[in-house]
Amino acid sequence: MSARRSPEYFGGKKIQVGIIGLGYVGLPLALRFAEQGHQVKGFDTDPGKVAKLNAGQSYIQHIPADRIAPFRSSGVFSATSDFAEIAGRDAVIICVPTPLDERYQPDLSYVEQTARSIQPHLQREQLVVLESTTYPGTTEELVLPILEKSGLKCPVQRDKHAADPATDFYLAFSPEREDPGNKRFSLAQIPKVVGGINAPSRRAAAALYGQIVARVVEVSSTQAAEMCKLLENIFRCVNIALVNELKMLCARMGIDIWEVIESASTKPFGFMPFYPGPGLGGHCIPVDPFYLSWKAHEYDFSTRFIELAGEINTSMPYHVVNEIAAALNERKKSLKGSRILLLGVAYKKDVDDLRESPSLKIMQLLLERGALLDYNDPYFATLHRMRHYDYAHMRSVELTPHALAGYDAVVIATDHSAYNYQEIVDAAPLVVDTRNATKSITRNHAKVVRC
Ligand SMILES: NC(=O)c1ccc[n+]([C@@H]2O[C@H](COP(=O)([O-])OP(=O)(O)OC[C@H]3O[C@@H](n4cnc5c(N)ncnc54)[C@H](O)[C@@H]3O)[C@@H](O)[C@H]2O)c1
C-alpha cells in the first residue's frame, strides 16, 4: 500500500478494494474491480454467501459461477465476514440494503451498522463510498459522524470553489444504477455519478470509479448524488403510475392501451414509453421514492406526485384480482373455489428476484377471496416464508397442456421468456394477461383477457 494516498492514487494500479454487502449490487461491482486487476475483498454478514463465494460458486442467477471461480483461484477475490480486514483496504464501498420498515419509513439500520463496523478499522487516507440508495443527507448526517468517532476527520466543504480542506480520510456517495438482467447495459457502460463530502473525497471516488466505468460524472455534493438516484427512480415510479391509470381508463373506454403506447412511441422526441403492469416490484422503484417523502417532511414539504404514484401503483394488484373475478364471472364462475394458476412470481421477467413482487400481493388477495391457487415460476421451484407473506408450503407446478386445462384461469403476472404463450393460451380455458405477453399469439385469442 502506498505511504500517501492522494485522490489521484485511486486512479492507479492494484488498488485494494473492499466491497461491503455482496448482493445484486455488491457482487457485480466486486467482480468488475477484479476484472480490472484490483485486489478485491468482499465483506458480508451472511456466512452462507461468504462460503459459497470462497468456493467459487454463485447465488445470483444472472452471475454464473465461471465469472467468480477464476478470480478465486488466482487469489484476486475473496470474501469474509471479518470486518477487521477493512484496515488493509485502500477503498471501501458500501452496498448494503436500504429497505422500508413496517410503517413505510426508511430503515437505515444496515447502513448504520456498516458504518459502525468500519469505524474501528478506519485508516488515514482511506476512501469510503456509500452506494446504497437513500435520502439526501445520509452520507453527511449518518455515516460521517460515525466514521469521525474514530478521531479521524473529513471536513464538509460547502463552497466548491474554496481551497481543498485537509482531510484525514475520504468519504463520498455514488449511486448504483445496476439493472439486474439488463443485457444491453453492463456496469462498465453506465456512467457513474459521484459526490464527495469535500473536493478531495469527490476526486478520490472519481479516480476509483474511472477505472471501472466508461464515464464518471462529478457533482458538487453527496446530497446532489443521493438526490440524482432518487430523481431517476421517482421518474420511473410516477410514469408507471401514470400509464397504469391510463390503462384503467382505456379499458373503460374500450381502447387498447398497448396499441396507444406503441403508436405514441413512434414520436422521435419528447416521449418515452412506460408500460402498465400488475404493480411495482423490485428493491428500488417501490421503495426509494418513500425515502424522499420521509425526508421531505423535515422541510414541511409534501411530495404529492410520489404519494399519488404510490397510491395508484399499490392499487394495481387489487385491480388485477378484480379483473380475474370479472372474467370468471363472465364465465358464470365465482373466484371463491376457482382453480387459479399464477405464472411468474419474480418481480420482472427473467430474474430470480422476488423482492416487493406484485405477484406476492396478488397471490395473497386471491387466497383471501377463496381461490384455489397454484403458481409456476422457472426461477422458483419452491417459495419461502417472507416478511409479509408465508408461501413456504407452495411449490412451482409443472406446465403441461393437461395441467393448464385443469385451471379455471391462468394469470400471467410476470412474462418470463421461458414461457410458450401460444401453448398456454391453447391449453388454458381462460388467460388473464397483465403484461401483454400474448400480443403476438394467433390462435384462441378470444380466451385472453388483458388487464
Ligand atoms: N438490486 C438492484 O437492482 C439495485 C439497483 C440500484 C441500487 N440498489 C441499491 O443498492 C443497495 C443494495 O441492494 P442489493 O439489491 O444489492 O441488496 P441485496 O439484499 O441483494 O444485498 C445486500 C447484501 O448486504 C449484506 N449485508 C446486510 N447487512 C450487512 C452488513 N451490516 N455488513 C455486510 N453485509 C451486509 C446482505 O447479506 C446481502 O448479501 C440498496 O440500497 C439498493 O436500494 C439496488
The ligand as a Tripos MOL2 file, in Angstrom:
@<TRIPOS>MOLECULE
LIG
   44    48     1     0     0
SMALL
NO_CHARGES

@<TRIPOS>ATOM
      1 N1        -30.7470   -4.5540   -6.8150 N.am      1 LIG1
      2 C1        -30.7510   -3.5190   -7.6000 C.2       1 LIG1
      3 O1        -31.1160   -3.6080   -8.7540 O.2       1 LIG1
      4 C2        -30.2760   -2.1550   -7.1350 C.ar      1 LIG1
      5 C3        -30.0420   -1.1710   -8.0970 C.ar      1 LIG1
      6 C4        -29.5970    0.0680   -7.6810 C.ar      1 LIG1
      7 C5        -29.4040    0.3310   -6.3280 C.ar      1 LIG1
      8 N2        -29.6610   -0.6450   -5.4000 N.ar      1 LIG1
      9 C6        -29.4040   -0.3230   -4.0080 C.3       1 LIG1
     10 O2        -28.2110   -0.9710   -3.6110 O.3       1 LIG1
     11 C7        -28.3000   -1.3670   -2.2420 C.3       1 LIG1
     12 C8        -28.0470   -2.8490   -2.1020 C.3       1 LIG1
     13 O3        -29.0540   -3.5440   -2.8200 O.3       1 LIG1
     14 P1        -28.9320   -5.0510   -3.2670 P.3       1 LIG1
     15 O4        -30.0160   -5.2830   -4.2580 O.co2     1 LIG1
     16 O5        -27.5310   -5.3840   -3.6560 O.co2     1 LIG1
     17 O6        -29.2750   -5.7950   -1.8790 O.3       1 LIG1
     18 P2        -29.0650   -7.3500   -1.5360 P.3       1 LIG1
     19 O7        -30.0200   -7.6470   -0.4620 O.co2     1 LIG1
     20 O8        -29.0530   -8.1610   -2.7900 O.co2     1 LIG1
     21 O9        -27.5890   -7.4050   -0.9620 O.3       1 LIG1
     22 C9        -27.2000   -6.8130    0.2270 C.3       1 LIG1
     23 C10       -26.1430   -7.6710    0.8740 C.3       1 LIG1
     24 O10       -25.6870   -6.9870    2.0450 O.3       1 LIG1
     25 C11       -25.4740   -7.9460    3.0590 C.3       1 LIG1
     26 N3        -25.4910   -7.2360    4.3310 N.ar      1 LIG1
     27 C12       -26.5360   -6.7960    5.0670 C.ar      1 LIG1
     28 N4        -26.1090   -6.1280    6.1350 N.ar      1 LIG1
     29 C13       -24.7630   -6.1440    6.0930 C.ar      1 LIG1
     30 C14       -23.7490   -5.6060    6.9200 C.ar      1 LIG1
     31 N5        -24.0490   -4.9100    8.0050 N.pl3     1 LIG1
     32 N6        -22.4750   -5.8140    6.5680 N.ar      1 LIG1
     33 C15       -22.1660   -6.5220    5.4580 C.ar      1 LIG1
     34 N7        -23.0800   -7.0480    4.6350 N.ar      1 LIG1
     35 C16       -24.3680   -6.8480    4.9460 C.ar      1 LIG1
     36 C17       -26.5780   -8.9560    2.8640 C.3       1 LIG1
     37 O11       -26.2500  -10.2110    3.4580 O.3       1 LIG1
     38 C18       -26.6320   -9.0460    1.3360 C.3       1 LIG1
     39 O12       -25.7680  -10.0320    0.8240 O.3       1 LIG1
     40 C19       -29.6770   -0.9190   -1.7650 C.3       1 LIG1
     41 O13       -29.5790    0.3460   -1.1870 O.3       1 LIG1
     42 C20       -30.4630   -0.8180   -3.0550 C.3       1 LIG1
     43 O14       -31.5090    0.1180   -2.9540 O.3       1 LIG1
     44 C21       -30.0850   -1.8950   -5.7820 C.ar      1 LIG1
@<TRIPOS>BOND
     1     1     2 1
     2     2     3 2
     3     2     4 1
     4     4     5 ar
     5     4    44 ar
     6     5     6 ar
     7     6     7 ar
     8     7     8 ar
     9     8     9 1
    10     8    44 ar
    11     9    10 1
    12     9    42 1
    13    10    11 1
    14    11    12 1
    15    11    40 1
    16    12    13 1
    17    13    14 1
    18    14    15 2
    19    14    16 1
    20    14    17 1
    21    17    18 1
    22    18    19 2
    23    18    20 1
    24    18    21 1
    25    21    22 1
    26    22    23 1
    27    23    24 1
    28    23    38 1
    29    24    25 1
    30    25    26 1
    31    25    36 1
    32    26    27 ar
    33    26    35 ar
    34    27    28 ar
    35    28    29 ar
    36    29    30 ar
    37    29    35 ar
    38    30    31 1
    39    30    32 ar
    40    32    33 ar
    41    33    34 ar
    42    34    35 ar
    43    36    37 1
    44    36    38 1
    45    38    39 1
    46    40    41 1
    47    40    42 1
    48    42    43 1
@<TRIPOS>SUBSTRUCTURE
     1 LIG1         1 GROUP 0 **** ****
